[in-house]
Amino acid sequence: MSALLSRLTALPGPFLLAHGLKRWLLAFASGAVCVLALPPYGYLAAFFLGIPALVWLVDGAAGAPGAVSGWRRLRGGFAIGWWFGFGYFLAGLWWIGSAFLVEAERFAWMMPFAVTLLPAGLALFHGLAVALATRFWPDSWSRVVVLAGFLSASDWVRGHVLTGFPWNAFGYVTAETLPLAQLASVVGVYGVGAVILVLAAAPALAVDGRRQAIAGPGVAAVGLIALMTWGAVRLNDTEGLIDASITLRVIQPSIAQNEKWKPEKRLSIFRSYLELSSSARGNDEAAATRRVYVWPESAFPFLLTQEPEAIAEIDSMLQPGEVLVTGAIRAERNADGVNYYNSIYGILDGGTIVDAYDKVRLVPFGEYLPLSNVLEALGLRALVNAPNPFRAGYAHTVLTTGDLPAYLPLVCYEVIFPQIAAEVSKRPKWLVNLTNDAWFGDSAGPYQHFAQARFRAIEQGLPLVRSANTGISAVVDAYGRPVEVLAPFVVGAIETPLPAALEPTVFARFGDLGYLAIMLFFALMFTITRFNLSSRHN
């Protein structure tokens, strides 16, 4: 035991003693290692390596000579947090550079700036979080609670400030461990992140002494086992819940982004949708139910409402009672010209468009250009190939196309925002996510996107139907379990009944209140510990 304790005590030495550039590089490496816990890798153990390393780096900064003053602590903590965040986001978001190579002759020069500047900007949130944690850094076990609390808060702020960008929030490191991810049904992805952060940080206490050598890893192990057991029981509680009255036909055409808008490809692309959809004919069992076709984001390489022949062919494809839910670019003429929207149409047999939803949360620099007057003067423009930048829709809304159960449409990355479901007045029965991940090629991006979409199903207790141009298309049940999946770049279709919705989850009922309760508990633990330490010193 003493030999093991000696080894554990020596383990953090390089992190505690590092300073300057070495400390920053270790922080960068710690953040990059944490990315291995995210999809498509799913090595949760990597998170339990990277976070303890961060604790030890802050230990070294908070206890360094001259670091007693508040300013020095803040500055040292910010540097560690920023380098940690830069490593985390650079390793986790490098794939965004693929979008700039679709039209390389126009946008390739922007790729190095995007790949580095976006992670550098997002790292500011982690830098501020670790700076504040360092400012209040206690010489006790509660420092892991302080770090987890501030890092988790930075995730929440990042997901809400300005338009928000919660991509790869810490809770998503549990995405490949589905029983653990079930906690999202109670406290949402931010709550999962807070819990997994404190559990991952706890093993860092093993070097504090003989008692902590057992307590730190012990708390992490017991916490993980308890949550995994609860999640497994929840998953085992229901099998095969479906809405047998509806058959889904989810289409994945796998059209290369650099081919999609070529005029000579318009007809062949449209026909590929029709062929993949019509190949379901002859299925007598499915014919006895209502069939819903689901096509991906901006499916048509033209404006559908201006192509009566295309509408006529859709009418021919749809049998009485059938519905098409599809992405499309919508144009609206006004006194100032034409506005374009990234939309979802609900189309009934007869070719009648009866529902439309316009995407509310547009992708900065992709679908619109922030500070356009300034940035366009520098030669920048939005990536999406449209005559003008997209306009944002007015509000999120629930659709009921024909007599379908109510569904919440989410275009592309709208699915990464947990709060959207709370912004609608009516609870839907299922979620529809239409996307075009062709921009990001064969990279980690589509896997991360799919994982975050599955979290929305877990949080809300609602099935998710996802059509992605190049994948990953899937039907996911209300527990986040994939029922059917099409891998990236597979041309094909999913045909399956619609999974049933559950009763509203705790998160669906109360939103972030569960997460707030966790944060208040962290604050209470820190306050009590600090009070006890002050009493002892007095």
Phi, psi and omega in degrees: 000316180295323178295318179296318180297323178296319179294318179297320180297327181280341186302314183279359184312308181301329181280319181294323186269349182293149176210163178061222185300322180298318179297318181294319179293324176293322177296316177302314180295322179298317178295318180295322179298322180300332181296335179296345176278342181278161171299148006271006187277304174074026179270088184300330180301331180297326178294327180279002170257316184290321183288316174302323177300321178295320177302314182293325177296319178291323174307313182295320181288319183290332183257006182290151177304133180084000183267009183291324182294149182301318183296315181296320178297314180300314182295316179293319179294321179297317180299315179297312181296321180294315180294323174299312180295321179297317176296319181295312184281327177294315179290331183269343185234014181303331186294345180298339178298335180300327182297331182279354179260355178297314172242072189301326182295338181256326192240352185301328182295338181276343189302311181301325180291317181294317184294331181259322185288322178297309175300322180296321179290316179295328180295341178299326179295315178291325177299314179295320181298312182289327176299314179293321177298319179294323179300323182256016189298116180269156177269059182201181180296338185290354178294332178290329176290320178298313181296313180299319181296313182290321178295319178296318178298324179295326175298314182297315180297317180299328180280353184235330186293142186054237177270349179083144175208081185273021182302135179058039169303154188301330181300336183287353176293346177268002188301325181273000177242081192302320177301323179291324181292345181297340177302337180297336178292344181255312188239004179073175185294327180290323176294319175300318179299317180298316182292315183290330176295315182290325177291322180289328180282334186304320179300341177297338180285351183299339182267001185280343182157178185298316182294316181290336179299333177263317186295316183299298177298329180297315178300317179298314182294314181296318179299315179296315181297318180297314181291321178295320180295314178299317180295320179296320177297318179298318180290328182281348187286337182221137176224132170068031177285120183223160168260094189291351182279349184233131173249127180267144172230097186262124188258135173232099186278337180056062179261125180298140184297325181282357177256339195299322187254015176285128184305322183288349181263354187305309185292315182294324178294313180298318180295328180296324176296314182297318181293316179296329179283316185285345180293352178281347184300148180097351178275096187297321181297316180292329182295338180281354180244173173281125180261135178240120176269138180233117179250157188282181180303140178039055186297325188269132176276034178197173176276112187302318184293348178257009181234082182300329179294323178293320178297321179297321179291324175296320177300319180293328180287321185278125174275164180307130180090349180275158186225144171245124172250116189218150171281148180197152171274129182249135179248140179224118182273137175220189184296334182268358182130220183240128173260143181244141182230143173272108197236169170237129177254143167252118188240129178263168174300144191102353179073022183270123175278110185254344180222146174213138175232131178259130183304129183271315184261099181277155180277117178300137180072342176268303183257341174208163183246110175298148180050048189302322182300322181282311188288327177294329177294336178271001178096008180270154173204164180293150185285325187293136184278089176222154181303325178222160175303148180293151169263147178280146175289172187281313185200154172291143184212156176262134182254150173226082183286118184063231178251026178291151169301144184303137180227151179259113179279134179227117183267123173053240190279003172301336183289349181273359182259107182298333188281349186297319182300334179279350183271356179256149186279342185237134179285124178283173176259343178201162180251140177238120179242111177254130185212168177225088182273014178298336180302334192249008170055210181269080185222185178287341186307306181299328179290319177295318181298314180297319180298319181290326175296320179297327178298326179296325177295316180296314183300318187265345186069035182235143174292154181237130175246123188231121174246119181239132184311304181254007181102156012265119173267147185193161165243125186239137180279180188286000176252008180083010180273125176294125175275312175219143182221140169251122181293161179304139174070011172273130174271121183177193182214150174255130173235119185198153173295157177286123175299153183277153174279154174264172168297152182307133178287172175302317180295320179297327182280319191241358177060227186278010179297324177296319177296319178299322178297321177297315182295322177294323177296318177301314180298321180293317178300316180296317182296315180297316180297318181294322179295319179295319179294320179295321180296321180294319182293330180278000000 
